[in-house]
Structures are given as structure tokens and as C-alpha cells.
Amino acid sequence: MPRTSEANQRLREAQRAKILESARSVFARKGMEATITDIAAEAQISIGLAYRYFADKEAIFSELVKQTVPDDSSEFQKLVEMPGTPGERLATLISNIVGARGQREPLEVHQLLNHALDAGAMPEEIRELLSKRYQTLLATMRQLIVEGQATGEVARGDPDQLVAVVSACLDGLTRWALRDPEQFRTSVPDAQIVLRLFQPEAAEKNVSESS
């Protein structure tokens, strides 16, 4: 019995999603050195079938970035407005970025975005999207740091310097994951270790609580 048009559409969507999922892993490992052949092999499909869905690897990469980096700041706004203290919301933000030990998807997402930032031939719309996303992330982190300092949950100090330290830390972790993925998977620090950068000293906390 022939498939209906709806069934054919579902099949095409599933095949496209499979290609993109495979490409995420390949690009995370190889960056822009990855080829359509690599992606097709990962997806266990023919090269010709891959080209039926995407014109080239750049088109696949751009689509992945658009999926990973939505063109809005709603998720950051939701984080700022979610229940809990500023320190708790900051912990959620850092945990979402770093991920739990052994998790594959957060690692691959940040590797993908790192490659996108370094790519020389990235379309301008993608560069603008990444820049906007990154600046929104830093602004959200800074806001939560300032609010957390006011409640005594976050260490005192220049908020911009704290943001810079965490940003450099996350960038270093991502590059380490690219250089030595096996060691990274066994030794990647838990989000709580990164969060210690924000924790006030005991004496500072006591002064804040008594004031």
C-alpha cells in the first residue's frame, strides 16, 4: 500500500532530523574540517541522500547553529524571572552551561558554538545571531551576580571581572573537550566547582548577614 503524503512528510522530517543530529556530533569533533561524507557516514546514509536535504555542509552547519541558538532572549528572561533567589538562579544558569558529568549534548552544543565563533566563512546572519546570544548570556550572568551580591549569596567584587573569569573558564573547558575528549569526559568539573568562584568567604557572609 503506497504511503500517504503525510507519511512521506513525516519520513522526510525524520530523515532531515537524523542528518542534523549526526552532523552535530561530527561538527563537534571536527569543526569545519568535517565533510558531507563524514556526516553521511555518521548518519549511515548515502552522500546523495544527504545532498537531497542540504546543499552543502555550510547549510547544515548554519541550520544547526540556528537550532542551537534561537533568535530571541526568552529563555534568559525566564531564568531571571523564575522562582528562587538570585544565587539559585545563577547556579541554574551555570549548571545549564556546564552540564552534568558525562552528559553528551551540552558538551557538543558548546563545541559546535565554539567552532562557529572561530569559523572564517560564517554567514553574517549567523555571526550576528551568535554575538547577540553571547552578549545576552553575559548580561544575564552579570545581572544575577549583582543581585546575588546584594543578597550576600555572591562574593563581592567587580561584576564584570567575575563574568570575565567565568567566561574564560567555560571557553577553556570547551577547548579542552575538543583537544582531549576522552580525558575531558572523565575529568570534567562539576558545575558546583565553577560555582565556587561566586561563593563569598565565610567572614564576608557573616558580615552581610549581620548588617
Rosetta constraint file for C-alpha pairs under 8 A:
AtomPair CA 3 CA 7 HARMONIC 5.84 0.50
AtomPair CA 3 CA 8 HARMONIC 6.40 0.50
AtomPair CA 4 CA 8 HARMONIC 6.26 0.50
AtomPair CA 5 CA 9 HARMONIC 6.12 0.50
AtomPair CA 6 CA 10 HARMONIC 6.26 0.50
AtomPair CA 7 CA 11 HARMONIC 6.19 0.50
AtomPair CA 8 CA 12 HARMONIC 6.23 0.50
AtomPair CA 9 CA 13 HARMONIC 6.19 0.50
AtomPair CA 10 CA 14 HARMONIC 6.08 0.50
AtomPair CA 11 CA 15 HARMONIC 6.11 0.50
AtomPair CA 12 CA 16 HARMONIC 6.09 0.50
AtomPair CA 13 CA 17 HARMONIC 6.10 0.50
AtomPair CA 14 CA 18 HARMONIC 6.14 0.50
AtomPair CA 15 CA 19 HARMONIC 6.32 0.50
AtomPair CA 16 CA 20 HARMONIC 6.31 0.50
AtomPair CA 16 CA 53 HARMONIC 6.58 0.50
AtomPair CA 17 CA 21 HARMONIC 6.08 0.50
AtomPair CA 18 CA 22 HARMONIC 6.15 0.50
AtomPair CA 18 CA 43 HARMONIC 6.51 0.50
AtomPair CA 19 CA 23 HARMONIC 6.00 0.50
AtomPair CA 19 CA 39 HARMONIC 7.11 0.50
AtomPair CA 19 CA 40 HARMONIC 7.32 0.50
AtomPair CA 19 CA 43 HARMONIC 5.85 0.50
AtomPair CA 19 CA 50 HARMONIC 7.13 0.50
AtomPair CA 20 CA 24 HARMONIC 6.13 0.50
AtomPair CA 20 CA 60 HARMONIC 6.85 0.50
AtomPair CA 20 CA 64 HARMONIC 6.77 0.50
AtomPair CA 21 CA 25 HARMONIC 6.85 0.50
AtomPair CA 22 CA 26 HARMONIC 6.40 0.50
AtomPair CA 22 CA 39 HARMONIC 6.14 0.50
AtomPair CA 22 CA 40 HARMONIC 7.98 0.50
AtomPair CA 22 CA 42 HARMONIC 5.60 0.50
AtomPair CA 22 CA 43 HARMONIC 5.35 0.50
AtomPair CA 23 CA 27 HARMONIC 5.85 0.50
AtomPair CA 23 CA 39 HARMONIC 5.26 0.50
AtomPair CA 23 CA 42 HARMONIC 7.57 0.50
AtomPair CA 23 CA 43 HARMONIC 7.94 0.50
AtomPair CA 23 CA 60 HARMONIC 7.38 0.50
AtomPair CA 23 CA 61 HARMONIC 7.73 0.50
AtomPair CA 24 CA 28 HARMONIC 6.00 0.50
AtomPair CA 24 CA 64 HARMONIC 7.01 0.50
AtomPair CA 24 CA 108 HARMONIC 6.98 0.50
AtomPair CA 24 CA 109 HARMONIC 7.77 0.50
AtomPair CA 24 CA 112 HARMONIC 7.11 0.50
AtomPair CA 25 CA 29 HARMONIC 6.38 0.50
AtomPair CA 25 CA 108 HARMONIC 6.56 0.50
AtomPair CA 26 CA 30 HARMONIC 6.00 0.50
AtomPair CA 26 CA 31 HARMONIC 7.49 0.50
AtomPair CA 26 CA 34 HARMONIC 6.55 0.50
AtomPair CA 26 CA 38 HARMONIC 7.02 0.50
AtomPair CA 26 CA 39 HARMONIC 6.33 0.50
AtomPair CA 26 CA 42 HARMONIC 7.41 0.50
AtomPair CA 27 CA 31 HARMONIC 4.50 0.50
AtomPair CA 27 CA 32 HARMONIC 6.58 0.50
AtomPair CA 27 CA 33 HARMONIC 7.99 0.50
AtomPair CA 27 CA 34 HARMONIC 6.06 0.50
AtomPair CA 27 CA 61 HARMONIC 7.77 0.50
AtomPair CA 27 CA 112 HARMONIC 6.29 0.50
AtomPair CA 27 CA 115 HARMONIC 7.94 0.50
AtomPair CA 28 CA 108 HARMONIC 5.37 0.50
AtomPair CA 28 CA 109 HARMONIC 7.50 0.50
AtomPair CA 28 CA 111 HARMONIC 5.07 0.50
AtomPair CA 28 CA 112 HARMONIC 4.95 0.50
AtomPair CA 28 CA 115 HARMONIC 7.63 0.50
AtomPair CA 28 CA 178 HARMONIC 7.66 0.50
AtomPair CA 29 CA 111 HARMONIC 7.74 0.50
AtomPair CA 29 CA 178 HARMONIC 6.56 0.50
AtomPair CA 30 CA 34 HARMONIC 5.39 0.50
AtomPair CA 31 CA 112 HARMONIC 7.22 0.50
AtomPair CA 31 CA 115 HARMONIC 5.51 0.50
AtomPair CA 32 CA 115 HARMONIC 7.21 0.50
AtomPair CA 32 CA 119 HARMONIC 7.07 0.50
AtomPair CA 34 CA 38 HARMONIC 6.20 0.50
AtomPair CA 34 CA 39 HARMONIC 7.49 0.50
AtomPair CA 34 CA 57 HARMONIC 7.92 0.50
AtomPair CA 35 CA 39 HARMONIC 6.45 0.50
AtomPair CA 35 CA 57 HARMONIC 6.44 0.50
AtomPair CA 36 CA 40 HARMONIC 6.04 0.50
AtomPair CA 36 CA 47 HARMONIC 6.80 0.50
AtomPair CA 36 CA 50 HARMONIC 7.33 0.50
AtomPair CA 36 CA 56 HARMONIC 7.03 0.50
AtomPair CA 36 CA 57 HARMONIC 5.75 0.50
AtomPair CA 37 CA 41 HARMONIC 6.11 0.50
AtomPair CA 37 CA 47 HARMONIC 6.02 0.50
AtomPair CA 38 CA 42 HARMONIC 6.24 0.50
AtomPair CA 39 CA 43 HARMONIC 6.19 0.50
AtomPair CA 40 CA 44 HARMONIC 5.83 0.50
AtomPair CA 40 CA 45 HARMONIC 5.20 0.50
AtomPair CA 40 CA 46 HARMONIC 5.94 0.50
AtomPair CA 40 CA 47 HARMONIC 5.52 0.50
AtomPair CA 40 CA 50 HARMONIC 6.25 0.50
AtomPair CA 41 CA 45 HARMONIC 6.34 0.50
AtomPair CA 41 CA 46 HARMONIC 7.55 0.50
AtomPair CA 45 CA 49 HARMONIC 6.66 0.50
AtomPair CA 45 CA 50 HARMONIC 7.24 0.50
AtomPair CA 46 CA 50 HARMONIC 6.61 0.50
AtomPair CA 47 CA 51 HARMONIC 6.42 0.50
AtomPair CA 48 CA 52 HARMONIC 6.41 0.50
AtomPair CA 49 CA 53 HARMONIC 7.01 0.50
AtomPair CA 50 CA 54 HARMONIC 6.36 0.50
AtomPair CA 51 CA 55 HARMONIC 5.68 0.50
AtomPair CA 51 CA 56 HARMONIC 6.86 0.50
AtomPair CA 54 CA 59 HARMONIC 6.15 0.50
AtomPair CA 54 CA 60 HARMONIC 6.33 0.50
AtomPair CA 55 CA 59 HARMONIC 6.29 0.50
AtomPair CA 56 CA 60 HARMONIC 6.77 0.50
AtomPair CA 57 CA 61 HARMONIC 6.12 0.50
AtomPair CA 58 CA 62 HARMONIC 6.05 0.50
AtomPair CA 59 CA 63 HARMONIC 6.22 0.50
AtomPair CA 60 CA 64 HARMONIC 6.25 0.50
AtomPair CA 61 CA 65 HARMONIC 6.29 0.50
AtomPair CA 62 CA 66 HARMONIC 6.22 0.50
AtomPair CA 62 CA 123 HARMONIC 7.99 0.50
AtomPair CA 62 CA 126 HARMONIC 6.93 0.50
AtomPair CA 63 CA 67 HARMONIC 6.21 0.50
AtomPair CA 64 CA 68 HARMONIC 6.07 0.50
AtomPair CA 65 CA 69 HARMONIC 5.76 0.50
AtomPair CA 65 CA 112 HARMONIC 7.64 0.50
AtomPair CA 65 CA 113 HARMONIC 7.06 0.50
AtomPair CA 65 CA 116 HARMONIC 7.68 0.50
AtomPair CA 65 CA 126 HARMONIC 7.39 0.50
AtomPair CA 66 CA 70 HARMONIC 5.93 0.50
AtomPair CA 66 CA 71 HARMONIC 7.50 0.50
AtomPair CA 66 CA 126 HARMONIC 7.54 0.50
AtomPair CA 68 CA 109 HARMONIC 7.01 0.50
AtomPair CA 69 CA 129 HARMONIC 7.34 0.50
AtomPair CA 69 CA 130 HARMONIC 7.08 0.50
AtomPair CA 69 CA 133 HARMONIC 6.93 0.50
AtomPair CA 71 CA 129 HARMONIC 6.46 0.50
AtomPair CA 71 CA 133 HARMONIC 7.76 0.50
AtomPair CA 72 CA 133 HARMONIC 7.91 0.50
AtomPair CA 73 CA 77 HARMONIC 6.33 0.50
AtomPair CA 73 CA 133 HARMONIC 7.41 0.50
AtomPair CA 73 CA 136 HARMONIC 6.97 0.50
AtomPair CA 74 CA 78 HARMONIC 6.08 0.50
AtomPair CA 75 CA 79 HARMONIC 6.27 0.50
AtomPair CA 76 CA 80 HARMONIC 6.34 0.50
AtomPair CA 76 CA 136 HARMONIC 7.62 0.50
AtomPair CA 76 CA 137 HARMONIC 7.20 0.50
AtomPair CA 76 CA 140 HARMONIC 6.66 0.50
AtomPair CA 77 CA 81 HARMONIC 6.27 0.50
AtomPair CA 78 CA 82 HARMONIC 5.87 0.50
AtomPair CA 79 CA 89 HARMONIC 6.58 0.50
AtomPair CA 79 CA 93 HARMONIC 7.53 0.50
AtomPair CA 80 CA 86 HARMONIC 8.00 0.50
AtomPair CA 80 CA 89 HARMONIC 6.93 0.50
AtomPair CA 80 CA 140 HARMONIC 7.37 0.50
AtomPair CA 80 CA 144 HARMONIC 7.48 0.50
AtomPair CA 82 CA 89 HARMONIC 7.38 0.50
AtomPair CA 84 CA 88 HARMONIC 5.96 0.50
AtomPair CA 84 CA 89 HARMONIC 6.57 0.50
AtomPair CA 85 CA 89 HARMONIC 6.33 0.50
AtomPair CA 85 CA 148 HARMONIC 7.67 0.50
AtomPair CA 86 CA 90 HARMONIC 6.07 0.50
AtomPair CA 86 CA 144 HARMONIC 5.48 0.50
AtomPair CA 86 CA 145 HARMONIC 7.46 0.50
AtomPair CA 86 CA 147 HARMONIC 5.82 0.50
AtomPair CA 86 CA 148 HARMONIC 4.96 0.50
AtomPair CA 86 CA 151 HARMONIC 7.82 0.50
AtomPair CA 86 CA 153 HARMONIC 7.74 0.50
AtomPair CA 87 CA 91 HARMONIC 6.17 0.50
AtomPair CA 87 CA 144 HARMONIC 7.09 0.50
AtomPair CA 87 CA 145 HARMONIC 7.57 0.50
AtomPair CA 87 CA 147 HARMONIC 7.99 0.50
AtomPair CA 87 CA 148 HARMONIC 5.19 0.50
AtomPair CA 87 CA 153 HARMONIC 5.55 0.50
AtomPair CA 87 CA 154 HARMONIC 6.66 0.50
AtomPair CA 88 CA 92 HARMONIC 6.31 0.50
AtomPair CA 89 CA 93 HARMONIC 6.28 0.50
AtomPair CA 89 CA 144 HARMONIC 7.25 0.50
AtomPair CA 90 CA 94 HARMONIC 6.28 0.50
AtomPair CA 90 CA 141 HARMONIC 6.86 0.50
AtomPair CA 90 CA 144 HARMONIC 5.85 0.50
AtomPair CA 90 CA 145 HARMONIC 7.22 0.50
AtomPair CA 91 CA 95 HARMONIC 5.99 0.50
AtomPair CA 91 CA 192 HARMONIC 7.99 0.50
AtomPair CA 91 CA 195 HARMONIC 6.66 0.50
AtomPair CA 92 CA 96 HARMONIC 6.07 0.50
AtomPair CA 93 CA 97 HARMONIC 6.43 0.50
AtomPair CA 93 CA 141 HARMONIC 7.67 0.50
AtomPair CA 94 CA 98 HARMONIC 6.10 0.50
AtomPair CA 94 CA 191 HARMONIC 6.50 0.50
AtomPair CA 94 CA 194 HARMONIC 7.71 0.50
AtomPair CA 94 CA 195 HARMONIC 7.25 0.50
AtomPair CA 95 CA 99 HARMONIC 5.42 0.50
AtomPair CA 95 CA 100 HARMONIC 7.34 0.50
AtomPair CA 95 CA 191 HARMONIC 5.19 0.50
AtomPair CA 95 CA 192 HARMONIC 7.79 0.50
AtomPair CA 96 CA 106 HARMONIC 7.81 0.50
AtomPair CA 97 CA 106 HARMONIC 6.91 0.50
AtomPair CA 98 CA 106 HARMONIC 6.95 0.50
AtomPair CA 98 CA 107 HARMONIC 7.65 0.50
AtomPair CA 98 CA 170 HARMONIC 7.44 0.50
AtomPair CA 98 CA 190 HARMONIC 7.58 0.50
AtomPair CA 98 CA 191 HARMONIC 5.85 0.50
AtomPair CA 99 CA 103 HARMONIC 6.46 0.50
AtomPair CA 99 CA 106 HARMONIC 5.74 0.50
AtomPair CA 99 CA 107 HARMONIC 7.43 0.50
AtomPair CA 99 CA 190 HARMONIC 7.77 0.50
AtomPair CA 99 CA 191 HARMONIC 6.88 0.50
AtomPair CA 100 CA 190 HARMONIC 6.37 0.50
AtomPair CA 100 CA 191 HARMONIC 7.07 0.50
AtomPair CA 101 CA 185 HARMONIC 7.09 0.50
AtomPair CA 101 CA 186 HARMONIC 7.94 0.50
AtomPair CA 101 CA 188 HARMONIC 6.40 0.50
AtomPair CA 101 CA 189 HARMONIC 7.28 0.50
AtomPair CA 101 CA 190 HARMONIC 6.23 0.50
AtomPair CA 102 CA 185 HARMONIC 5.75 0.50
AtomPair CA 102 CA 186 HARMONIC 7.49 0.50
AtomPair CA 103 CA 107 HARMONIC 7.00 0.50
AtomPair CA 104 CA 108 HARMONIC 6.24 0.50
AtomPair CA 105 CA 109 HARMONIC 6.07 0.50
AtomPair CA 106 CA 110 HARMONIC 6.33 0.50
AtomPair CA 107 CA 111 HARMONIC 6.22 0.50
AtomPair CA 107 CA 174 HARMONIC 7.36 0.50
AtomPair CA 107 CA 177 HARMONIC 7.66 0.50
AtomPair CA 108 CA 112 HARMONIC 5.98 0.50
AtomPair CA 109 CA 113 HARMONIC 6.29 0.50
AtomPair CA 110 CA 114 HARMONIC 5.96 0.50
AtomPair CA 110 CA 174 HARMONIC 6.46 0.50
AtomPair CA 111 CA 115 HARMONIC 6.26 0.50
AtomPair CA 111 CA 174 HARMONIC 5.98 0.50
AtomPair CA 111 CA 175 HARMONIC 7.61 0.50
AtomPair CA 111 CA 177 HARMONIC 7.73 0.50
AtomPair CA 111 CA 178 HARMONIC 6.93 0.50
AtomPair CA 112 CA 116 HARMONIC 6.26 0.50
AtomPair CA 113 CA 117 HARMONIC 6.23 0.50
AtomPair CA 113 CA 130 HARMONIC 7.93 0.50
AtomPair CA 114 CA 118 HARMONIC 6.40 0.50
AtomPair CA 114 CA 174 HARMONIC 7.47 0.50
AtomPair CA 115 CA 119 HARMONIC 5.92 0.50
AtomPair CA 116 CA 122 HARMONIC 7.00 0.50
AtomPair CA 116 CA 127 HARMONIC 7.97 0.50
AtomPair CA 117 CA 127 HARMONIC 7.31 0.50
AtomPair CA 117 CA 130 HARMONIC 7.47 0.50
AtomPair CA 122 CA 126 HARMONIC 6.60 0.50
AtomPair CA 122 CA 127 HARMONIC 6.58 0.50
AtomPair CA 123 CA 127 HARMONIC 6.45 0.50
AtomPair CA 124 CA 128 HARMONIC 6.13 0.50
AtomPair CA 125 CA 129 HARMONIC 6.14 0.50
AtomPair CA 126 CA 130 HARMONIC 6.12 0.50
AtomPair CA 127 CA 131 HARMONIC 6.06 0.50
AtomPair CA 128 CA 132 HARMONIC 6.05 0.50
AtomPair CA 129 CA 133 HARMONIC 6.13 0.50
AtomPair CA 130 CA 134 HARMONIC 6.02 0.50
AtomPair CA 131 CA 135 HARMONIC 6.12 0.50
AtomPair CA 132 CA 136 HARMONIC 6.11 0.50
AtomPair CA 133 CA 137 HARMONIC 6.17 0.50
AtomPair CA 134 CA 138 HARMONIC 6.29 0.50
AtomPair CA 135 CA 139 HARMONIC 6.06 0.50
AtomPair CA 136 CA 140 HARMONIC 6.06 0.50
AtomPair CA 137 CA 141 HARMONIC 6.18 0.50
AtomPair CA 138 CA 142 HARMONIC 6.07 0.50
AtomPair CA 138 CA 163 HARMONIC 6.77 0.50
AtomPair CA 139 CA 143 HARMONIC 6.14 0.50
AtomPair CA 140 CA 144 HARMONIC 6.29 0.50
AtomPair CA 141 CA 145 HARMONIC 6.15 0.50
AtomPair CA 141 CA 163 HARMONIC 6.83 0.50
AtomPair CA 142 CA 146 HARMONIC 6.20 0.50
AtomPair CA 142 CA 159 HARMONIC 6.02 0.50
AtomPair CA 142 CA 160 HARMONIC 6.83 0.50
AtomPair CA 142 CA 163 HARMONIC 6.29 0.50
AtomPair CA 143 CA 147 HARMONIC 6.21 0.50
AtomPair CA 144 CA 148 HARMONIC 5.83 0.50
AtomPair CA 145 CA 149 HARMONIC 6.05 0.50
AtomPair CA 145 CA 154 HARMONIC 6.39 0.50
AtomPair CA 145 CA 159 HARMONIC 6.38 0.50
AtomPair CA 146 CA 150 HARMONIC 6.41 0.50
AtomPair CA 146 CA 159 HARMONIC 6.48 0.50
AtomPair CA 147 CA 151 HARMONIC 6.57 0.50
AtomPair CA 148 CA 152 HARMONIC 6.08 0.50
AtomPair CA 148 CA 153 HARMONIC 5.01 0.50
AtomPair CA 148 CA 154 HARMONIC 4.93 0.50
AtomPair CA 149 CA 153 HARMONIC 5.87 0.50
AtomPair CA 149 CA 154 HARMONIC 4.64 0.50
AtomPair CA 149 CA 155 HARMONIC 6.21 0.50
AtomPair CA 149 CA 156 HARMONIC 6.13 0.50
AtomPair CA 151 CA 208 HARMONIC 7.94 0.50
AtomPair CA 152 CA 200 HARMONIC 7.46 0.50
AtomPair CA 152 CA 205 HARMONIC 6.19 0.50
AtomPair CA 152 CA 208 HARMONIC 5.74 0.50
AtomPair CA 152 CA 209 HARMONIC 7.33 0.50
AtomPair CA 153 CA 198 HARMONIC 7.91 0.50
AtomPair CA 153 CA 199 HARMONIC 6.66 0.50
AtomPair CA 153 CA 200 HARMONIC 6.77 0.50
AtomPair CA 153 CA 205 HARMONIC 7.71 0.50
AtomPair CA 154 CA 198 HARMONIC 5.01 0.50
AtomPair CA 154 CA 199 HARMONIC 5.25 0.50
AtomPair CA 154 CA 200 HARMONIC 5.59 0.50
AtomPair CA 155 CA 197 HARMONIC 7.93 0.50
AtomPair CA 155 CA 198 HARMONIC 5.26 0.50
AtomPair CA 155 CA 199 HARMONIC 5.29 0.50
AtomPair CA 155 CA 200 HARMONIC 3.91 0.50
AtomPair CA 155 CA 201 HARMONIC 7.12 0.50
AtomPair CA 155 CA 204 HARMONIC 7.92 0.50
AtomPair CA 156 CA 200 HARMONIC 6.95 0.50
AtomPair CA 157 CA 161 HARMONIC 7.63 0.50
AtomPair CA 157 CA 162 HARMONIC 7.36 0.50
AtomPair CA 158 CA 162 HARMONIC 6.46 0.50
AtomPair CA 159 CA 163 HARMONIC 6.18 0.50
AtomPair CA 160 CA 164 HARMONIC 6.13 0.50
AtomPair CA 161 CA 165 HARMONIC 6.19 0.50
AtomPair CA 162 CA 166 HARMONIC 6.34 0.50
AtomPair CA 162 CA 198 HARMONIC 7.80 0.50
AtomPair CA 163 CA 167 HARMONIC 6.01 0.50
AtomPair CA 164 CA 168 HARMONIC 6.11 0.50
AtomPair CA 165 CA 169 HARMONIC 6.13 0.50
AtomPair CA 166 CA 170 HARMONIC 6.16 0.50
AtomPair CA 166 CA 194 HARMONIC 7.63 0.50
AtomPair CA 166 CA 197 HARMONIC 7.99 0.50
AtomPair CA 167 CA 171 HARMONIC 6.15 0.50
AtomPair CA 168 CA 172 HARMONIC 6.05 0.50
AtomPair CA 169 CA 173 HARMONIC 6.25 0.50
AtomPair CA 170 CA 174 HARMONIC 6.25 0.50
AtomPair CA 171 CA 175 HARMONIC 6.30 0.50
AtomPair CA 172 CA 176 HARMONIC 6.07 0.50
AtomPair CA 173 CA 177 HARMONIC 6.18 0.50
AtomPair CA 173 CA 188 HARMONIC 7.83 0.50
AtomPair CA 174 CA 178 HARMONIC 6.44 0.50
AtomPair CA 175 CA 179 HARMONIC 6.21 0.50
AtomPair CA 176 CA 180 HARMONIC 5.97 0.50
AtomPair CA 176 CA 181 HARMONIC 7.29 0.50
AtomPair CA 176 CA 184 HARMONIC 6.76 0.50
AtomPair CA 177 CA 181 HARMONIC 4.59 0.50
AtomPair CA 177 CA 182 HARMONIC 7.94 0.50
AtomPair CA 177 CA 183 HARMONIC 7.94 0.50
AtomPair CA 177 CA 184 HARMONIC 5.32 0.50
AtomPair CA 177 CA 185 HARMONIC 7.74 0.50
AtomPair CA 180 CA 184 HARMONIC 6.15 0.50
AtomPair CA 181 CA 185 HARMONIC 6.13 0.50
AtomPair CA 182 CA 186 HARMONIC 6.66 0.50
AtomPair CA 183 CA 187 HARMONIC 6.01 0.50
AtomPair CA 183 CA 188 HARMONIC 7.94 0.50
AtomPair CA 184 CA 188 HARMONIC 5.06 0.50
AtomPair CA 189 CA 193 HARMONIC 6.32 0.50
AtomPair CA 189 CA 194 HARMONIC 7.58 0.50
AtomPair CA 190 CA 194 HARMONIC 7.21 0.50
AtomPair CA 191 CA 195 HARMONIC 6.26 0.50
AtomPair CA 192 CA 196 HARMONIC 6.40 0.50
AtomPair CA 193 CA 197 HARMONIC 7.64 0.50
AtomPair CA 195 CA 199 HARMONIC 6.88 0.50
AtomPair CA 200 CA 204 HARMONIC 6.10 0.50
AtomPair CA 200 CA 205 HARMONIC 5.97 0.50
AtomPair CA 201 CA 205 HARMONIC 6.17 0.50
AtomPair CA 202 CA 206 HARMONIC 6.21 0.50
AtomPair CA 203 CA 207 HARMONIC 6.33 0.50
AtomPair CA 204 CA 208 HARMONIC 6.29 0.50
AtomPair CA 205 CA 209 HARMONIC 6.16 0.50
AtomPair CA 206 CA 210 HARMONIC 6.18 0.50
AtomPair CA 207 CA 211 HARMONIC 6.17 0.50
